[in-house]
Structures are given as structure tokens and as C-alpha cells.
Amino acid sequence: MRTREEDAALRRKAMAWLAARTNDGLDAIWHEDLKDFEFQGVRRPLKDRQLGIYKPKDLDAALSISTVFRREGDDRPYDDAPGADGLLRYKWQGDDPEKFTNRGLRRAMELQLPLIWFWGVAPGWYKPIFPVFLVAEEPDHQQFVVATDPIQNFEASGMGREEVFRRYALRMTQQRLHQPVFRSMVMRAYETRCAVCKLRHSVLLDAAHIVEDRAENGVAAVRNGLALCKIHHAAYDAGILGVTPELRVEIRQDILDEIDGPVLEHGLKGLHNEPLRALPRRRSDKPDPDLLAQHYQKFISADGPWSRVDAAWIGGVSE
């Protein structure tokens, strides 16, 4: 069994290795690549091939947990969902609280050790979320309470403070888990390309919601997402760039009338009435026409400069 110091060093190195392999946590990683991690000159896996909880034999506590990829509408074997307090839950493996994997998680909770959460975003691809901490166990529900931010690990007192904490926990869960997982799912579907211009640099790409996802629990579907470079994402959110339900780009009329440098001319104006240049291969991952229509109606009907867009092209038909 490794010493506490060796255990801590292994966890630090594993998380640093993952950060380097995933653009500081931006990207997902292929499950076979997780075999390449080395500690003290020896290769060792970071997740179990079969089990959701990875408890290495030479460690006193679990090192990582995993959630399998689920296509929209499919059920996972376990429902790792947020509770009323905004914190996520991770189910035991099986019903036996003394199973070695469950004991490994309990030990990680007792020692307050950081874990890695591998969340499936496509078959064989995982978005690593780290560090996460186990802050409580709920035996009646056969699950552990997971904090995705160290600040979540404190005990609230009083109704007012509890509500503030719940809102904070929900927001941090969204920022640390739901948004990164949604990004990884969209990037995989679009093959890390901007839908508008096909830019391929991951650090310059975002996963944009077509219609804002206000759900406090659950990860948004890929069909409600577009992979966009940062310029086109900002233009999309600002109402400068719109996408029709027929997957055609439109640029706001006042921007078309404006005279400026090459970025405006080629990066925006030159895209007017052009089709999207990158789309998912799977039909179920393609942008939902109904959601595109919702955003497009906002694009052509909002107050202010948005209202000056040439609405004659609605539905792709010129008057």
C-alpha cells in the first residue's frame, strides 16, 4: 500500500497529466489514451475498464469515478443527478455497502481526497472533471454526495444561508460539470470545427446553445448546440449573426451596410446567405430546426438593430 504522500503525489500528477492532454480540461479524451499515464516510471490506468469506480489495489481509496455515455433519451445504469441542495450524487456500485469499490469511495470521503470524474460524452470518449470531492454519504439512497468545487464543502446554517448555498452549488455544478460536458459532446459531434467557418483550433471554439438551457440539472442535448469559434459565438449571441432553420447563415442588415476591415468583410459579411460549413454526421446530433426557428425569430424581430435585418429571406424565399 502506498504512503499518503505517494498517494497525494499520484493524484497531483494524474490531474496535471489530464490537464496537459485535454487542453487544460477543455477537451475529451479517448479511453485507450488513459492507459498512457505513468507514475514513477510505471504505466497505470486512470479508470477501470468495466467498473464505474476505480480503486487501485495499491491505494487506500478510490482514484476515479465514471459515468457512462448516454444518448438522448437513453437511461444510464445509474442516475448521477443533483439533489435539492444543488450537489451531485454518485451511486454505490451494487447494493453492498462493503463492496471494495464502495469502501474505496468512503475512504476517499473520510480522507477528503480529490477524485477524477470521467463523464462519457461519446462512445469511448470521456470528459474528465477534476478535482471533485465526496462530502457526504446517503446510505438510504445508496449514494455519495459529490462537490465539484472545494468551496461547496461547508456546512450551511439558517434558511437564508442554505438557499444561498443551494444556488451557489447549482451554479458551480453547471460551470464545472454540465457546461464542460455539453461542450465536449458538441465538439465531438462537430469534429472540433466551427459550424460557420470550419476553424479547427479547440481553444478558439465554444459550444453555443441555440436556445438557452435554463435547466438546473441534466446536460443539454447536442441538437441544441452549435460549435462556433469565439467571434461567431459572440456574433450569434449578440444578434449580429443568425442561423435559419434551413442551416443558412444571415448577417444583420446594419452590419452588411457597414464598411470596415477584412475581419468584418470576410469573417461576417462574406458569410451572409452561406450554408453552415460543418455539421454533425449523425442525424440526431444535427441542429434541431424547431430550436433554430425559435432563435431565428428572435434574430429577425427583436427591438433595436436586430429589427433592421432583411426579413425577406425568412424561410429561404426572397420576395
Rosetta silent file (secondary structure, phi, psi, omega in degrees, C-alpha in Angstrom):
SEQUENCE: MRTREEDAALRRKAMAWLAARTNDGLDAIWHEDLKDFEFQGVRRPLKDRQLGIYKPKDLDAALSISTVFRREGDDRPYDDAPGADGLLRYKWQGDDPEKFTNRGLRRAMELQLPLIWFWGVAPGWYKPIFPVFLVAEEPDHQQFVVATDPIQNFEASGMGREEVFRRYALRMTQQRLHQPVFRSMVMRAYETRCAVCKLRHSVLLDAAHIVEDRAENGVAAVRNGLALCKIHHAAYDAGILGVTPELRVEIRQDILDEIDGPVLEHGLKGLHNEPLRALPRRRSDKPDPDLLAQHYQKFISADGPWSRVDAAWIGGVSE
SCORE:     score description
SCORE:     0.000 S_00000001
   1 L     0.000  134.569 -178.503    0.000    0.000    0.000 S_00000001
   2 L   -74.234  154.326  177.870    1.339    3.414   -0.944 S_00000001
   3 L   -72.914  165.954  177.602    2.001    6.084    1.654 S_00000001
   4 H   -59.864  -38.266 -179.561   -0.242    9.153    1.978 S_00000001
   5 H   -65.854  -42.395  178.432    2.499   11.251    0.383 S_00000001
   6 H   -66.814  -39.459  177.790    2.787    8.906   -2.599 S_00000001
   7 H   -60.293  -47.661 -179.742   -0.993    8.808   -2.958 S_00000001
   8 H   -62.978  -40.374  179.808   -1.171   12.620   -2.997 S_00000001
   9 H   -65.019  -40.254  178.780    1.696   12.830   -5.492 S_00000001
  10 H   -62.154  -44.832 -179.105   -0.007   10.302   -7.797 S_00000001
  11 H   -64.333  -42.579  178.892   -3.278   12.265   -7.764 S_00000001
  12 H   -61.650  -45.257 -177.814   -1.482   15.575   -8.452 S_00000001
  13 H   -67.400  -39.689  179.870    0.471   14.077  -11.344 S_00000001
  14 H   -62.122  -42.246 -178.792   -2.609   12.356  -12.807 S_00000001
  15 H   -71.818  -35.670  175.518   -4.579   15.593  -12.832 S_00000001
  16 H   -66.093  -39.211  178.493   -1.666   17.555  -14.294 S_00000001
  17 H   -63.959  -43.220  178.309   -1.298   14.873  -16.993 S_00000001
  18 H   -64.402  -40.873  179.029   -5.006   15.073  -17.816 S_00000001
  19 H   -60.114  -41.807  179.943   -4.860   18.872  -17.986 S_00000001
  20 H   -68.284  -34.967 -177.221   -1.992   18.656  -20.491 S_00000001
  21 H   -81.624  -14.220 -174.161   -3.774   16.010  -22.587 S_00000001
  22 L  -124.283   28.685 -179.292   -7.139   17.819  -22.705 S_00000001
  23 L    54.491   50.980  179.765   -6.172   21.464  -23.322 S_00000001
  24 L    59.288   38.425  175.234   -6.435   22.218  -19.615 S_00000001
  25 L    90.967    1.205 -178.538   -9.698   20.348  -19.342 S_00000001
  26 L   -72.650  -36.721 -169.191  -11.372   21.774  -22.458 S_00000001
  27 L  -108.453  162.244  173.399  -11.426   18.559  -24.486 S_00000001
  28 L   -82.711  167.855 -179.069  -12.499   14.957  -24.016 S_00000001
  29 E  -131.215  142.466  178.897  -10.029   12.079  -24.027 S_00000001
  30 E   -73.085  137.514 -171.887  -10.168    8.644  -25.731 S_00000001
  31 H   -60.615  -33.285  179.794  -10.403    5.806  -23.214 S_00000001
  32 H   -67.224  -29.031  179.737   -7.393    3.966  -24.667 S_00000001
  33 H   -69.435  -19.434  179.441   -5.222    7.055  -24.124 S_00000001
  34 H   -69.624  -11.121  176.493   -5.884    6.806  -20.393 S_00000001
  35 H   -79.944  -10.431 -174.077   -3.511    3.815  -20.367 S_00000001
  36 H   -84.377   -9.382 -179.442   -0.562    6.094  -21.208 S_00000001
  37 L   -65.079  137.757  178.062   -0.323    7.763  -17.801 S_00000001
  38 E  -123.976  143.540  173.835    2.864    6.929  -15.916 S_00000001
  39 E  -136.242  123.911 -178.069    3.758    7.306  -12.261 S_00000001
  40 L    55.019   41.430  175.133    7.262    6.611  -11.010 S_00000001
  41 L    78.782    5.999 -177.843    8.172    5.126  -14.378 S_00000001
  42 E  -122.027  130.613  175.514    5.293    2.641  -14.491 S_00000001
  43 E   -70.920  139.774  177.000    2.209    2.916  -16.707 S_00000001
  44 L  -150.888  141.943 -178.352   -1.063    2.693  -14.850 S_00000001
  45 L   -70.697  160.788  177.646   -4.701    3.279  -15.874 S_00000001
  46 L  -108.545   -9.543  175.090   -6.760    6.152  -14.532 S_00000001
  47 L  -145.251  156.799  177.458  -10.154    4.426  -14.775 S_00000001
  48 L   -78.681  141.771 -178.446  -11.449    0.886  -14.606 S_00000001
  49 L   -69.348  -30.391 -174.339  -12.370   -0.694  -17.944 S_00000001
  50 L  -113.341  -38.905 -172.904  -15.546   -2.297  -16.567 S_00000001
  51 L   -93.897  150.270  178.669  -16.455   -0.708  -13.229 S_00000001
  52 L   -75.732  -21.365  179.869  -17.622    2.839  -12.646 S_00000001
  53 E  -111.679  126.486 -179.514  -15.473    3.163   -9.517 S_00000001
  54 E  -107.655  111.514  177.444  -11.715    2.724   -9.825 S_00000001
  55 L  -118.016   95.991  179.088   -9.999    1.633   -6.617 S_00000001
  56 L   -61.166  148.818 -177.780   -6.374    0.668   -7.409 S_00000001
  57 L   -64.562  -30.229 -175.795   -5.003   -2.176   -5.290 S_00000001
  58 L   -92.729    5.690  176.974   -2.051   -0.120   -4.066 S_00000001
  59 L  -112.551  149.507 -179.354   -4.166    2.853   -2.926 S_00000001
  60 L   -77.348  -18.440 -174.751   -6.160    3.146    0.264 S_00000001
  61 L  -141.013  166.281  179.415   -9.008    4.970   -1.504 S_00000001
  62 L   -63.753  151.070  179.415  -10.677    5.285   -4.887 S_00000001
  63 L  -104.557  -36.141 -176.449   -8.940    7.363   -7.564 S_00000001
  64 E  -150.144  161.003  173.166  -11.721    7.999  -10.081 S_00000001
  65 E  -129.141  157.062 -177.070  -15.404    7.541  -10.856 S_00000001
  66 E  -135.350  148.423  172.623  -17.076    7.234  -14.260 S_00000001
  67 E  -124.313  124.936 -174.073  -20.468    7.921  -15.775 S_00000001
  68 L   -69.927  152.834  175.556  -21.259    6.083  -18.997 S_00000001
  69 L   -65.588  139.133  177.565  -22.215    7.909  -22.180 S_00000001
  70 L  -132.847  123.280  172.713  -25.926    8.123  -22.761 S_00000001
  71 L   -70.565  154.560 -177.708  -27.551    9.166  -25.998 S_00000001
  72 L   -56.247  129.102 -179.763  -30.505   11.491  -25.573 S_00000001
  73 L    95.319  -16.449  178.466  -33.500    9.513  -24.385 S_00000001
  74 L   -87.649  154.167  176.976  -31.471    6.539  -23.128 S_00000001
  75 L   -96.205  144.850  171.326  -31.176    5.607  -19.459 S_00000001
  76 L   -87.802  157.735  175.039  -27.881    5.179  -17.646 S_00000001
  77 L   -58.397  -33.373  177.921  -27.359    2.199  -15.326 S_00000001
  78 L  -129.329  147.545 -178.887  -27.131    4.749  -12.501 S_00000001
  79 L  -102.266   95.209 -179.389  -28.685    8.179  -12.267 S_00000001
  80 L   -88.493   81.618 -171.053  -25.914   10.546  -11.126 S_00000001
  81 L  -116.703  159.222  177.370  -28.156   13.556  -10.667 S_00000001
  82 E   -69.888  150.428  173.351  -28.150   16.682   -8.478 S_00000001
  83 L   -93.346 -175.192 -179.015  -30.099   16.719   -5.236 S_00000001
  84 L   -63.621  -21.607 -179.712  -32.244   19.526   -3.841 S_00000001
  85 L   -84.863   -0.310  179.737  -29.089   21.113   -2.398 S_00000001
  86 L    88.533   -8.193  179.640  -27.562   21.506   -5.858 S_00000001
  87 L   -90.784  148.200 -178.908  -24.826   18.941   -5.250 S_00000001
  88 E   -77.874  158.380  175.769  -24.444   15.878   -7.454 S_00000001
  89 E  -118.351  145.179  174.174  -24.932   12.295   -6.314 S_00000001
  90 E  -127.154  124.769 -173.320  -22.921    9.245   -7.315 S_00000001
  91 E   -74.137  148.444  169.148  -24.484    5.826   -6.762 S_00000001
  92 L   -56.443  163.288  167.282  -22.860    2.925   -4.991 S_00000001
  93 L   -92.399  113.535 -177.853  -21.812    0.014   -7.123 S_00000001
  94 L    73.240 -163.323 -175.684  -24.435   -2.611   -6.377 S_00000001
  95 L  -104.642   -9.297 -174.336  -26.289   -2.906   -3.064 S_00000001
  96 L   -89.075  113.094 -179.598  -23.477   -3.969   -0.748 S_00000001
  97 L   -64.948  -19.256 -177.882  -22.057   -1.003    1.221 S_00000001
  98 L   -97.849    6.813  173.936  -18.953   -3.078    1.981 S_00000001
  99 L   -58.739  143.256 -170.558  -18.114   -3.854   -1.645 S_00000001
 100 H   -58.838  -32.238  178.827  -14.467   -2.859   -2.158 S_00000001
 101 H   -69.897  -41.892  178.555  -15.359   -0.089   -4.621 S_00000001
 102 H   -67.498  -37.434  175.745  -17.886    1.485   -2.253 S_00000001
 103 H   -65.612  -34.022  177.703  -15.417    1.209    0.610 S_00000001
 104 H   -64.559  -39.283  175.808  -12.857    2.909   -1.623 S_00000001
 105 H   -68.129  -40.541 -179.746  -15.188    5.870   -2.147 S_00000001
 106 H   -62.154  -37.795  179.380  -15.998    6.005    1.553 S_00000001
 107 H   -68.393  -39.092  176.698  -12.287    6.126    2.354 S_00000001
 108 H   -62.237  -36.806  177.940  -11.758    8.941   -0.159 S_00000001
 109 H   -67.246  -45.330 -178.102  -14.561   10.840    1.564 S_00000001
 110 H   -62.263  -38.424 -178.272  -13.086   10.261    5.046 S_00000001
 111 H   -90.397   -2.145 -177.837   -9.632   11.443    3.939 S_00000001
 112 L    53.017   48.666  179.399  -11.065   14.263    1.767 S_00000001
 113 L   -88.824  142.124  177.124   -9.013   13.113   -1.204 S_00000001
 114 L   -73.488  141.582  176.923   -9.591   14.626   -4.654 S_00000001
 115 E  -120.224  166.877  173.516  -11.015   12.321   -7.307 S_00000001
 116 E  -108.502  133.502  176.512  -11.373   12.451  -11.078 S_00000001
 117 E  -109.414  115.583  176.584  -14.832   12.111  -12.600 S_00000001
 118 E   -95.088  112.319 -176.763  -14.838   10.703  -16.142 S_00000001
 119 E  -106.980  119.842 -177.688  -18.125   11.648  -17.795 S_00000001
 120 E   -67.172  127.934  179.804  -18.906    9.877  -21.068 S_00000001
 121 E  -117.088   -9.100  175.975  -19.622   12.271  -23.939 S_00000001
 122 E  -167.971  162.407  179.463  -19.472    9.779  -26.849 S_00000001
 123 L   -55.751  116.725  178.767  -18.747    6.060  -27.154 S_00000001
 124 L    84.570   -4.491 -178.348  -15.227    5.631  -25.752 S_00000001
 125 E  -112.841  137.588 -175.973  -14.717    9.361  -25.097 S_00000001
 126 E  -132.271  137.805  171.888  -14.711   10.915  -21.625 S_00000001
 127 E   -93.673  114.630  179.176  -14.697   14.452  -20.310 S_00000001
 128 E   -81.743  128.366  175.453  -12.528   14.489  -17.149 S_00000001
 129 E  -111.552  121.496 -175.810  -13.828   16.688  -14.338 S_00000001
 130 E  -158.026  149.457   -9.565  -11.259   17.273  -11.609 S_00000001
 131 E   -81.569  153.708  169.214  -10.841   17.623   -8.764 S_00000001
 132 E  -122.796  157.597 -175.980  -14.132   16.538   -7.246 S_00000001
 133 E  -131.430  143.327  172.841  -14.705   15.670   -3.579 S_00000001
 134 E   -90.822  123.456 -173.021  -17.099   13.366   -1.743 S_00000001
 135 E  -113.073   -9.761  178.190  -18.667   15.358    1.079 S_00000001
 136 E  -167.582  163.420  174.616  -21.319   13.002    2.465 S_00000001
 137 E  -124.356  140.485  178.095  -22.878    9.564    2.114 S_00000001
 138 E  -119.921   83.213 -174.400  -26.601    8.830    1.915 S_00000001
 139 H   -58.114  -35.120 -179.205  -26.876    5.094    2.709 S_00000001
 140 H   -61.248  -27.948  179.422  -30.680    5.057    2.447 S_00000001
 141 H  -106.680    4.313  178.191  -30.303    6.057   -1.196 S_00000001
 142 L    53.714   56.381 -176.924  -27.085    4.086   -1.736 S_00000001
 143 E  -157.109  161.894  174.635  -25.126    7.103   -2.934 S_00000001
 144 E  -110.154  153.396  176.353  -22.430    9.650   -2.152 S_00000001
 145 E   -95.851  128.325 -174.645  -22.731   13.438   -2.351 S_00000001
 146 E  -113.153  128.992  173.000  -20.218   14.990   -4.745 S_00000001
 147 E  -102.378  128.324  178.514  -18.915   18.555   -4.651 S_00000001
 148 L   -92.178    4.193  177.716  -17.448   19.833   -7.923 S_00000001
 149 L  -147.185  133.831 -177.404  -15.828   22.784   -6.152 S_00000001
 150 H   -56.995  -30.049 -177.834  -13.942   22.743   -2.811 S_00000001
 151 H   -67.800  -21.401  178.048  -15.933   25.749   -1.543 S_00000001
 152 H   -67.811  -16.710 -174.952  -19.081   23.626   -1.713 S_00000001
 153 L   -87.397   68.068  171.598  -17.687   21.557    1.129 S_00000001
 154 L  -144.806  162.041 -174.620  -19.002   23.556    4.062 S_00000001
 155 L   -99.335  115.470  179.754  -21.996   23.213    6.346 S_00000001
 156 L   -78.507  151.531  177.598  -24.713   25.838    5.803 S_00000001
 157 L  -139.409  137.042 -178.924  -26.813   27.057    8.707 S_00000001
 158 L    88.504  144.470 -175.162  -30.069   29.011    8.630 S_00000001
 159 H   -61.683  -42.456 -178.246  -32.665   29.077    5.854 S_00000001
 160 H   -61.364  -46.652 -178.596  -31.245   32.161    4.149 S_00000001
 161 H   -67.488  -35.460  178.613  -27.733   30.778    4.009 S_00000001
 162 H   -62.358  -40.334 -179.779  -28.980   27.386    2.849 S_00000001
 163 H   -67.798  -41.077  176.699  -30.739   28.993   -0.108 S_00000001
 164 H   -60.565  -44.148  179.483  -27.632   30.995   -0.995 S_00000001
 165 H   -63.790  -41.966 -179.702  -25.559   27.820   -0.803 S_00000001
 166 H   -60.308  -45.042 -179.941  -28.053   25.871   -2.920 S_00000001
 167 H   -65.334  -39.874  178.117  -27.936   28.500   -5.655 S_00000001
 168 H   -63.453  -44.305 -178.699  -24.149   28.629   -5.486 S_00000001
 169 H   -62.895  -42.034  178.428  -23.904   24.836   -5.660 S_00000001
 170 H   -62.436  -42.254 -178.897  -26.224   24.694   -8.660 S_00000001
 171 H   -66.118  -43.069 -179.469  -24.225   27.384  -10.442 S_00000001
 172 H   -68.383  -36.676  176.307  -20.894   25.715   -9.734 S_00000001
 173 H   -62.398  -40.688  177.750  -22.256   22.328  -10.806 S_00000001
 174 H   -63.222  -43.091 -176.830  -23.368   23.923  -14.072 S_00000001
 175 H   -73.907  -37.673 -174.353  -19.966   25.559  -14.596 S_00000001
 176 H   -90.222  -22.109 -175.655  -17.803   22.623  -13.525 S_00000001
 177 H  -124.790  -62.041 -172.020  -19.803   19.713  -14.943 S_00000001
 178 H   -62.695  -47.719 -178.493  -22.786   20.446  -17.170 S_00000001
 179 H   -64.851  -47.335  177.963  -21.205   23.138  -19.347 S_00000001
 180 H   -62.287  -38.098  179.414  -17.891   21.295  -19.906 S_00000001
 181 H   -67.435  -42.766  176.456  -19.698   18.023  -20.665 S_00000001
 182 H   -59.058  -43.155  178.948  -22.042   19.803  -23.089 S_00000001
 183 H   -59.970  -46.911 -178.305  -19.015   21.386  -24.755 S_00000001
 184 H   -63.262  -39.030  178.619  -17.266   18.063  -25.152 S_00000001
 185 H   -63.479  -43.554 -179.689  -20.378   16.436  -26.622 S_00000001
 186 H   -67.781  -42.743 -179.872  -20.804   19.254  -29.148 S_00000001
 187 H   -62.042  -39.572  177.585  -17.107   19.284  -30.073 S_00000001
 188 H   -63.486  -43.909 -177.600  -17.180   15.532  -30.694 S_00000001
 189 H   -65.337  -37.914 -177.763  -20.288   15.836  -32.877 S_00000001
 190 L   -93.589    7.019  178.667  -18.825   18.718  -34.929 S_00000001
 191 L    54.407   40.080  177.235  -15.365   17.135  -35.056 S_00000001
 192 L    52.730   53.134  177.208  -13.900   20.231  -33.345 S_00000001
 193 L  -135.467  141.713  173.022  -14.865   22.589  -36.176 S_00000001
 194 L   -67.367  129.842 -179.254  -16.751   25.874  -36.184 S_00000001
 195 L   -63.003  -26.707 -175.736  -20.091   25.275  -37.903 S_00000001
 196 L   -88.468  -44.550 -172.853  -19.828   28.662  -39.638 S_00000001
 197 L  -122.209   -4.114  178.213  -16.187   28.881  -40.762 S_00000001
 198 L    69.393   16.825  173.836  -14.716   25.378  -40.035 S_00000001
 199 L   -56.940  137.045 -172.467  -11.969   26.759  -37.760 S_00000001
 200 L  -109.596   -1.715 -175.482  -10.405   23.735  -36.026 S_00000001
 201 L   -77.663  112.939 -173.224   -8.445   25.188  -33.081 S_00000001
 202 H   -56.005  -41.807 -175.955  -10.082   23.807  -29.941 S_00000001
 203 H   -68.392  -13.855  179.137   -9.027   26.667  -27.677 S_00000001
 204 H  -103.078   10.052 -177.072  -10.766   29.113  -30.037 S_00000001
 205 E  -115.024  148.008  175.585  -14.054   27.173  -30.135 S_00000001
 206 E  -126.545  159.029  169.321  -17.141   27.263  -27.919 S_00000001
 207 E  -100.276  108.198 -177.286  -20.264   25.146  -27.634 S_00000001
 208 E   -93.805  137.476  171.805  -23.117   27.602  -28.126 S_00000001
 209 E   -78.882  133.473  173.961  -26.672   26.860  -27.056 S_00000001
 210 L   -67.099  -51.658  172.979  -29.177   27.507  -29.837 S_00000001
 211 L  -118.294  132.587 -174.458  -31.824   28.198  -27.218 S_00000001
 212 L   -54.163  131.728  178.993  -30.612   28.972  -23.715 S_00000001
 213 L   -90.276  107.112 -177.976  -30.654   25.915  -21.482 S_00000001
 214 L   -96.257    0.141 -179.526  -32.225   27.005  -18.217 S_00000001
 215 L   -65.939  134.831 -178.457  -32.471   23.545  -16.737 S_00000001
 216 L   -85.462  -14.372  177.367  -30.638   23.320  -13.440 S_00000001
 217 L  -137.574  146.949 -177.668  -29.993   19.600  -13.772 S_00000001
 218 L    96.261  150.481 -178.587  -29.087   17.459  -16.695 S_00000001
 219 L   -96.343  134.698 -177.897  -26.789   18.085  -19.621 S_00000001
 220 L   -62.388  152.059 -178.881  -28.201   19.836  -22.682 S_00000001
 221 L   -78.131  151.026  179.244  -28.640   17.791  -25.861 S_00000001
 222 H   -61.215  -32.840 -178.530  -26.247   18.159  -28.781 S_00000001
 223 H   -64.351  -14.121  174.944  -29.197   19.047  -31.043 S_00000001
 224 H  -100.872   22.395 -177.317  -29.484   22.277  -29.036 S_00000001
 225 E  -130.613  155.750  171.823  -25.855   23.145  -29.696 S_00000001
 226 E  -133.709  133.604  171.106  -23.608   24.681  -32.329 S_00000001
 227 E   -81.786  119.141 -177.122  -19.821   24.526  -32.372 S_00000001
 228 E  -133.404  141.933  170.484  -18.766   28.124  -33.009 S_00000001
 229 E   -66.999  165.132 -172.230  -15.475   29.981  -32.947 S_00000001
 230 H   -63.940  -34.280  177.901  -15.377   32.759  -30.385 S_00000001
 231 H   -66.485  -47.497 -177.277  -16.051   35.521  -32.939 S_00000001
 232 H   -73.765  -27.722  173.722  -19.088   33.782  -34.411 S_00000001
 233 H   -65.285  -47.314  178.733  -20.348   32.737  -30.982 S_00000001
 234 H   -61.248  -41.232  179.479  -20.238   36.347  -29.809 S_00000001
 235 H   -65.617  -37.591  179.249  -21.931   37.470  -33.035 S_00000001
 236 H   -65.339  -46.729 -178.994  -24.618   34.784  -32.612 S_00000001
 237 H   -68.415  -30.203 -177.604  -25.363   35.763  -29.014 S_00000001
 238 H   -85.570   -3.975 -179.434  -25.358   39.483  -29.870 S_00000001
 239 L    80.230   15.981  175.425  -27.844   39.108  -32.714 S_00000001
 240 L   -84.376  -33.962 -179.069  -25.304   40.036  -35.380 S_00000001
 241 E  -121.493  132.901  176.320  -25.333   36.532  -36.885 S_00000001
 242 E  -124.442  159.979  176.917  -28.363   34.304  -37.249 S_00000001
 243 E  -126.646  124.342 -179.439  -28.904   30.751  -38.491 S_00000001
 244 L   -76.618  162.253  175.166  -32.097   29.846  -40.315 S_00000001
 245 L   -60.101  -18.792  177.237  -33.906   26.539  -39.758 S_00000001
 246 L   -89.682   11.930  174.627  -32.553   25.613  -43.205 S_00000001
 247 L    67.460   38.826  176.426  -28.997   25.918  -41.810 S_00000001
 248 E  -114.560  142.465 -179.074  -28.107   29.113  -43.640 S_00000001
 249 E   -85.098  137.944  171.530  -26.170   31.998  -42.102 S_00000001
 250 E  -128.769  144.501  178.214  -27.601   35.509  -42.097 S_00000001
 251 E  -113.964  139.733 -177.265  -25.862   38.708  -41.025 S_00000001
 252 L   -57.301  142.477 -171.432  -27.739   41.684  -39.607 S_00000001
 253 H   -61.317  -39.075 -178.272  -28.509   44.338  -42.219 S_00000001
 254 H   -67.344  -27.764  175.596  -26.762   47.239  -40.482 S_00000001
 255 H   -72.667  -37.781  176.314  -23.588   45.142  -40.340 S_00000001
 256 H   -62.526  -32.592 -179.571  -23.916   44.393  -44.059 S_00000001
 257 H   -80.292  -15.611 -175.527  -24.148   48.133  -44.683 S_00000001
 258 L   -79.154  144.879  176.829  -21.094   48.897  -42.556 S_00000001
 259 L  -111.337  122.465 -178.077  -17.658   49.400  -44.121 S_00000001
 260 L  -151.594 -160.294 -174.399  -14.714   48.176  -42.055 S_00000001
 261 L   -78.820 -171.536 -174.220  -11.627   45.990  -42.237 S_00000001
 262 H   -65.378  -30.305  179.048  -11.096   42.419  -43.518 S_00000001
 263 H   -62.241  -45.426  178.684  -12.418   40.704  -40.374 S_00000001
 264 H   -67.170  -43.704 -175.982  -15.826   42.292  -40.864 S_00000001
 265 H   -65.005  -48.879 -174.649  -15.756   41.842  -44.638 S_00000001
 266 H   -95.749  -34.025 -175.879  -14.676   38.204  -44.746 S_00000001
 267 H   -80.203  -19.976 -179.981  -15.407   36.963  -41.216 S_00000001
 268 L  -130.151  -64.732 -174.364  -19.012   38.187  -41.117 S_00000001
 269 H   -58.727  -37.759 -178.279  -20.368   39.981  -44.206 S_00000001
 270 H   -68.803  -10.561 -179.556  -18.897   37.419  -46.584 S_00000001
 271 H   -94.022   -6.787 -175.996  -20.875   34.651  -44.844 S_00000001
 272 L   -58.469  129.013 -179.549  -24.299   36.175  -45.486 S_00000001
 273 L    67.699   13.261  175.507  -26.666   33.635  -47.082 S_00000001
 274 L   -88.569  148.566  175.579  -23.965   30.944  -46.980 S_00000001
 275 E   -74.048  157.497  172.073  -24.817   27.456  -45.637 S_00000001
 276 L   -58.167  140.817 -172.061  -23.238   26.188  -42.445 S_00000001
 277 L   -97.659  -12.105  178.699  -19.894   24.669  -43.373 S_00000001
 278 L  -141.581  129.548 -179.558  -19.580   21.976  -40.677 S_00000001
 279 L  -139.876  156.424  176.664  -22.333   19.770  -39.305 S_00000001
 280 L   -62.877  152.393  177.573  -22.519   16.548  -37.266 S_00000001
 281 L   -75.757  -39.351 -177.469  -22.543   13.265  -39.161 S_00000001
 282 L   -78.770  132.611 -177.645  -25.321   11.709  -37.067 S_00000001
 283 H   -59.086  -39.355 -177.384  -28.794   12.980  -37.906 S_00000001
 284 H   -68.107  -17.183  178.810  -29.844   13.044  -34.251 S_00000001
 285 H   -92.522  -10.196 -177.550  -26.934   15.404  -33.438 S_00000001
 286 L   -68.515  155.334 -178.253  -27.754   17.945  -36.150 S_00000001
 287 L   -56.623  134.412 -179.253  -29.249   21.297  -35.035 S_00000001
 288 L   -70.831  120.734 -178.619  -32.929   20.994  -34.201 S_00000001
 289 H   -58.580  -35.874  179.618  -34.935   23.023  -36.788 S_00000001
 290 H   -66.388  -39.822  178.125  -37.559   23.989  -34.205 S_00000001
 291 H   -69.730  -39.599  175.367  -34.906   25.347  -31.832 S_00000001
 292 H   -60.425  -39.670 -179.907  -33.197   27.177  -34.693 S_00000001
 293 H   -63.966  -37.843  177.938  -36.554   28.697  -35.617 S_00000001
 294 H   -60.814  -48.594 -179.327  -37.022   29.989  -32.062 S_00000001
 295 H   -68.228  -37.124 -178.051  -33.679   31.756  -32.100 S_00000001
 296 H   -65.535  -37.700  176.372  -34.137   32.948  -35.684 S_00000001
 297 H   -62.421  -37.933  175.243  -37.455   34.608  -34.831 S_00000001
 298 H   -64.836  -40.476 -179.084  -35.666   36.481  -32.066 S_00000001
 299 H   -59.790  -41.413 -174.459  -32.942   37.406  -34.554 S_00000001
 300 H   -92.826  -11.836 -172.057  -35.378   38.998  -37.036 S_00000001
 301 H  -120.008   -4.960 -176.389  -37.934   40.501  -34.625 S_00000001
 302 L   -66.957  158.851  177.048  -36.038   41.877  -31.632 S_00000001
 303 L   -69.049  162.428  175.386  -36.049   45.580  -30.845 S_00000001
 304 H    82.265 -153.684 -174.643  -33.124   47.755  -31.852 S_00000001
 305 H   -57.082  -29.458 -178.910  -30.631   46.975  -34.615 S_00000001
 306 H   -56.948  -34.422 -173.265  -31.843   43.364  -34.918 S_00000001
 307 H   -69.738  -10.528 -178.253  -35.128   44.624  -36.374 S_00000001
 308 H   -90.009    1.604  178.628  -33.316   46.094  -39.396 S_00000001
 309 L   -64.313  149.228  179.947  -32.294   42.681  -40.763 S_00000001
 310 L   -72.204   96.414 -175.301  -33.628   41.872  -44.225 S_00000001
 311 H   -77.577   -1.271 -179.763  -36.608   39.711  -43.264 S_00000001
 312 H   -66.618  -14.717 -176.804  -37.444   38.994  -46.908 S_00000001
 313 H   -95.957    9.902  178.837  -35.242   35.920  -46.686 S_00000001
 314 H   -56.085  130.343  179.295  -37.284   34.177  -43.985 S_00000001
 315 H    72.818    8.058  175.105  -37.576   30.533  -44.885 S_00000001
 316 H    81.493   13.698 -178.661  -35.098   30.969  -47.738 S_00000001
 317 L  -117.004  123.165  178.448  -37.599   32.664  -50.095 S_00000001
 318 L   -84.713  139.889  178.782  -36.948   36.145  -51.489 S_00000001
 319 L   -80.313    0.000    0.000  -39.887   38.430  -52.043 S_00000001
